[in-house]
Amino acid sequence: MNPSKVIREKVSKMTDLPNVGKTVARDLRSIGITRPEDFIDQDPYELYVQLCHAFGERKDPCLLDVLMSITDFMNGGEPRVWWDYTPERKKRYKDKIIVTQY
């Protein structure tokens, strides 16, 4: 969902989360993430690695930005567009993004 339309009190399904549409929601189901509450206290990088392994390929690093936006929101942050997290991702995970085998 577009972060500007997210209302925290009305978040009940995956597509109610900021930056999550049907495709991301479907992909997340493949690693057992089915409810918004599943993101509480999760490490976005670990979720990203799980997704890469589930699909047998290195996913676009922008997906990590999306995961950062979701985990931040579910841990009390404001809903923000995923690209707001790109500079933080590049700084925080610069050495981790290069994943070897899936």
C-alpha angles and dihedrals in degrees: 000000000000105000091228089064098047116115110190094210091055098049106120106134134041095258090057088069122096113270094004121125131166095283096051090044090052092048091050091053087062089068096041099264104135106144133047089241089063088076096061111116092357123141107236092210092054090050089050091052091048090053092049090052093045091055097035094234143081106268122217109280088231086074086065088055088054091049090049090052092050097046091046091051094046090051092055105279125132119265107264135173113267095243090064084073097052097091091047091048092050091050098039101040104024093123096038102053091077098084119184116211133358 
